[in-house]
């Protein structure tokens, strides 16, 4: 009998310790160099000129096709599908029957009865599982991310993103036509490098841009044409180190742990998941260690997705979310860490003879697939930090966090507990270290003023 997630968890006993000691670090960004130039200039590129993100390698995708595909997906997501038509996209968020988030991906409505979901594996696995269980006319085709497939150069689609204030100029140079006047998360077709390209009006790191998708065999022609078109407009190529830091400015939390490790309602899904699936291999890191794995489960409101929850359709988890809706809810915020306090952590790397603070990598200080650090006020737990890193555009070390409403007001002083208890776990990305506290203040999310005033409102109205 082949091993599944249920049997793995049963053999481990303590799920929290199992996930905290997994032998993997943060998600990798394969297929591109760590840096094309240097990560500081690459970060500045999306704010000052524009950048070319290459998203062709690190995300999985799932095609969902068939006469019943629309109704099938609508039943799995908290989002409303009213007004959702061909050549539109939306963030797709499924929850468990208990109302806790499984993950989130971008859902593309490509053609009649044809959808494409793109992002991390947990949401795609949840959709695949239900597709196997249904009698509806639904067919799914899974395309694994590069790092987890035996044929890394054989993806179904390439995926690029041109982002920044000069993005329209680059698109005009690449297509020989005015940049399309599209509303946020709407799609159209354009021709680049002699190839037909499906383009999504998008925003990332708070700047305007386009996500471009097409068949893998067109990769080189389209990529080369974009690089050439971008040269007169200061477009910078973005490496793996920089890519993982852009979310700090735009405010998207990319790392909810799938809430599937406990509960009778999820047992059949855990039996379906194999030992090679994401859920059996992912890691948790950070200073927050709850009594049970359920302490890591997140609601849509924790992630800032409360406005996505629409009770205009039946979906898995609806009854639970109806009970949660009145609150209280934790609120998603940015925490701007104090410059001197961060400097003390970095300075603590010097010297011999005693444990040092956990090493703080730049620009992204994330060292597990699912980071969870304690946010405290007067020594009491008031929230969780889930992403941490440095932005050259703001000259700040930032974290994305969810905090109690009592401390959510911008300007509230808090402390972040940096490092793991008891000297650290056995993850290879964790050296023996001591915990320290870093002071900071609660700030708006998105932190970038451009993202907050231009990008965020259109995102909320999708």
N, C-alpha and C positions, 0 to 999 in steps of 0.2 A: 504493500500500500504506500503510495507516494506521500511525502510529508506535506502538511498544509499549515497555515498559520495557527489554527487551533491546537494542533499537536505540538508545535514549537512553543506556544505560550504555556501549555500544560506542563511541558518539561522544564520550563524556566521557573515557574512559580511567581516570583516577584516581577511583574511586568515593568514597573518603573525602573528597577535596577537593570533589567534586560535591555531596555531601550537606551538608558543612559550610558551603558557600557558597550554598545554596538561598535564594531571596529571600522566605522566609516566616519569621515568628517563631513564638511558641508557639500552641497551639490556642486558638481564640477561644471565648467563651461567649456566643453571640448570643441574642436574644429577650428578654433581661432587662437592666435597667440595670446599669452597673458597680457601683453601690452604691444600695441603697434608703435607707439611713441613713448609716452609715459602716462600713467593713469591720471595725473593732475591735469594735463592738457586735454586728455580725452574727456574728463568730466566737464571741463570748461567748454568743450565743444558744443554740448547740447544746449548750453545757455547763451553762448556768444555767436556761434555760426551755425553749424549743424553737424550731426554725426550719422554714421551708418552702423546700425546694430545688425549683426548677423545672428539671427535666431534659429538658424536651420538645424542646429545640432542638439540643443540641451532640453528641448521640450518634446514630450510625446504627443501624439494626436490620434483621434478616433473619428473615422467616418461613420455616420449614422444615416442610413438610407432606407426608403420604403414608404409605402402608402400611409402607414401609421406613425411615422417617425416624429412628426410634430406633436401629436397627442402623447406619445411615449415620453418624450423629453419634458414636456410641460408637466407631466405627473411626477417627475423626479426633482424639479427645481423649485426654489422658493420664489423665483422671479415670475412676474406676469408675462404672458406671451401675447397680450393684447397689442395689436399694431405691429407685431413682429412678422416681417415679410422678407421675401428674397432680397438679397444684397443689403442686409442689415446684420449687425452683430450685437452681442450683449455678454455681460459677465454672467456666468451660469454657476449657481451655488446650490448644491444638494445638501440635505441634512439627514440625520438618522431619525427614526421614529420618535426618539426622545428630544429632537430639536437641536442637536449639536452638529457642527459643521464637519463635513467629510472633506471638503476642499473647494477650490474654485478654479474655473478655467474660462477661456473665451470661447463662446459658441458662435460660429459663423453660419448664416443661412445662405448657402451657396447657390442653390437652385431648388426648384420644386421637389419636395421629398428628399432633399440632400443637405445634410448638415455636417459640419466639421468642428470638433471640440479640440482645443489646443491648450496644453499646460502640463501640470504635474500629474503623475499617474493615478493617485487615489480616486479622483473624480471619474477618470476614464474607466478604472476598474469597476467602480460602482455601476456605471452605465452598462458596461459589458456584461456584468453579472445579471442585471435585470433583463438585458436583451436575450440572454440564454434562457431565462425563466418564463418569458412571455410567449403567448400564442399570436401576438400581433405581427403584422407585416413590417418587420424591422430587421435590417441586416447591419452588422457593425464590422468594421475593419480596423484593426489596431496597428499603429505604426510606432514602434518603440523608439525612444530617444537614443542618440548615437552611443552614449556610454554603456548602454545595456543591450546592444545588439551585436550579432556576429558579423554583420556586413555594414559597417558604419557609413560607407559611401553609397548607400542604396536607400535613402529616404524617399518617401512618397512626394514630398513637397520641399522646396526651398522656402525660406521666410526671411525677409529683410525688413528693416525699418529705417526710414530717413526721418530724422528728428531734429528740431531746432528752428530758430528764426529764419534761416535761409532754406528751409526744406522746400518751400514752393519754388524757389529759383532752381534748385537741383532737379526737381520733378519736371519743370518746364524745359530745362536743358536736356534731360534724358528722353523726354517724349516729343520734343519739338512742338508742344502745344501748351496753352495756359494750364496751370494746375487746376484740377477740378474743384468746383465750389461745393464741397460735400459737408453735410452735418456730421457731427461726431458719431462714430460707430456706424456710418453708412459706407457702402462699397460701390465701386464702379470698375470698369475695365480700362486699361491703358496699354499702349505699346511701348516697350523698352527693349532696346537691343534686338529689334525685329521679332520679339516674342510678346504674346498676349499675357498680360499680368493682371491679376485680381488685386485691387488696391482698397485698403480700408483706411478711412480717415480716423486717426488715432491721436493719442497724446501720451507721452511718457516723460517723466521728470518735469512735468509741467509745461512742456513745449509742444507746439503743433507738429504734426508729421503724418506720415503714411506708412502703413504696414503693407508689404508687397508679397504676394504668394503666387506660386506657379509650380508646374511639374519639375521634378528634380533634374531632368535632362536639360532644362533651360537655365540652370543655376549659373554657369559660367558666363553665358551671353548677357544675362540681366545684371549680374554682379559687376562685370567689367564695364558695362555701359553706365552704371550708377557711379562707379569710382571715377570714371572719366568726366562725367557730368558734374561731379562734386568738386573737382579740382579748382575751378575759378571762384568757388564760393566758400572756400575754407573748410570743406567737409572733412572730418576726421574719422578714421576707422577706429572702432572701439574693441578693446580686448576683453578677455574674461575677467580680469581683476576689476575693471571699471564697470562692466555690465551689472554686476551684482550690487553695486552701490547706488544705482540711479533711483531705486525705490525710496531711498531716504528722503529725497526732495519731493517726490510725488505722493508719498504717504500710503502706498499699497503694502499691506503685510503679506509677504509671499509664503508664509510658513505655518499655516494651521496644521496641527497634528490631526490626522483623520481619526474621528471619534468612534473607532470601530473595535476596540480591543476588549470591551466588556459588554455584557447585556445579552439576554436571551434573544432579543430581536435581531441581533447581528451575528448570531452563532452560525447560521447557514452561510453567510457571507465569509466569515473567517474560515469555514470549512472549504469554501470555494477558492480562496486565495492560496497560492502555492508558496513554498519556501523561497522562491526566486522573485516574488513580487515585492514591490516597493515597501509595503506595509511590514514585511518580515525583515527588511534590511535597514530601515531608516534609523537615525540616531537622534537623541535628545541631548542637549547640553545646557549648562547654565546653573545659576545659583538657586533656582526654585526647584524644590524637591517635595512634591505633595505626598500625602499618605497613600494615595492610589492613583492610577493612571487617569482616572476621571478628572483629577485636578488640572490636567492639561486640556481637557475638552473645552471648546469655545463655542459661543453662540454667534449668530449673525451680528448681533449688536456689539459684541466684543470687537469684531473686525471692521466696524463701521458700515455694515451691510443692512442695518435695520430698515433703511428706506427701500431695500430690495424686496422685503417681505410683503407679499401681496396675497390677500385671502380671497382673491377672485377666481381661484381654481383649486381643485383638489390635488394635494401633493403629499408625499411621504413627509411626516413630521409636522403637518399643518396643525393638528390638535395641540401638540406640545408647544408650538410657537404662539398659538392663540393664548395659551395660559401664561407664557413668558412676556407677552407684548407690553403689558402695563408696567413692567420693570420691577425693581430697579435694574439698571444695566450699567456695566462698565463702559467707559467712553474711550474711543481711540484718540490718542494724542501723539504729538512729538515731544520728546524730552531733549532739550538742549543741555548737554553736559558742560559743566564749568571747565573753562580752559585750564586753570591752575590745577584743578582736581585730576583732570585727565593727564596733565603733565607729570603729576606725582606718580601715577601708575606707570607711565613710560620711564621716568627716572628710576623707579624701583627695580628696573632690569639691571641696574649697574651695582656692582659690589659682589662680594663673596661671603659664603658662610651661613646664609639663612635663606628660607623660602622667599621667592620673589612673587609679586602679583602675577596673575595670569597674563601671558603675553598678549598685547593688543595689536593685532595686525591692522595695517592700513592698505587700501581704504575701507575694506570690509573686515570687521572684527568678529564675524560669525564663524564659529568653529565646529558646528554640528548642523545636521539637516533641519533640526527644529530647535532653535534657541529659546530658552525661557529663563530670564533673570528676574530676581526679586526687585520690585520698586517699593521703597519704604518711606514712611513719614513718621518721625519720632519713634523709630524702631519697630513700627507695626507694618505688616504687609498691606499695601494699598493698591497694588497692581502688578502687572507683568510686562517686562520688556521682551520683544520678540525679534528685533533686528537692530543691529548697531553698526555704525561705521562713520567715516569721515567724508565730508563734502568740501572740495576745494572751492566750489562756488559760494558757499556760505562761510567757509573758514571755521567750521564747527564739527565737533563730534556729536552725532545725533543718534537717538534711538526711537524706534516706533514702539509704542506701548499701548496698553489698555489699562485704565485706572478707575478707581471708584469715583463716583460723581462728586464726592466731597473734596477731592483734590484735583479735579479736572479743569479748574479755571486757569487760563494762561497766567504765568507768573508765580504759580505755587511752587515753593521749594520742596524738593524731594531728594532721596538718595537711591542710587542704583547699586545693588550688591554685585560686584564683579568677581567672577571666579567661582569655582565649585567647592562645596563643603568637603571637609576631611582630606584636603590635599589634592582633590581631583579624582576623576574616573579613569578607566583604562583605555578610553578612546585614544588612538594614535595622535590626534591633534591636541591632546591635553598633557602638558608637562606637570610635574609636582609644583604646586603653587599655594599661595595663601589668598584668602578672600580679603577684599578691600571694599570700601564704600566710596562711591563717586557722587559728589553733589551735582545737582542740576535743577532746571526749572521746567515746568510744564509749558509747552508752546502749542501753537495751532498746528493742525494737520490738514492739508499739506503744509510743510514748513516753507517751501518756496512761495513767495508772494505771487509769482506768475501762475504757478499751479493752483494756488488757493483761489485766485480771483478770476481766472480764465478757464483752466482745464477742469477743475473740480465741479463747477456747477453743471457743465454739459455732461460730465460723467454721471452725475446723480440723476439726470433726467433721461438716461437711456431707456 
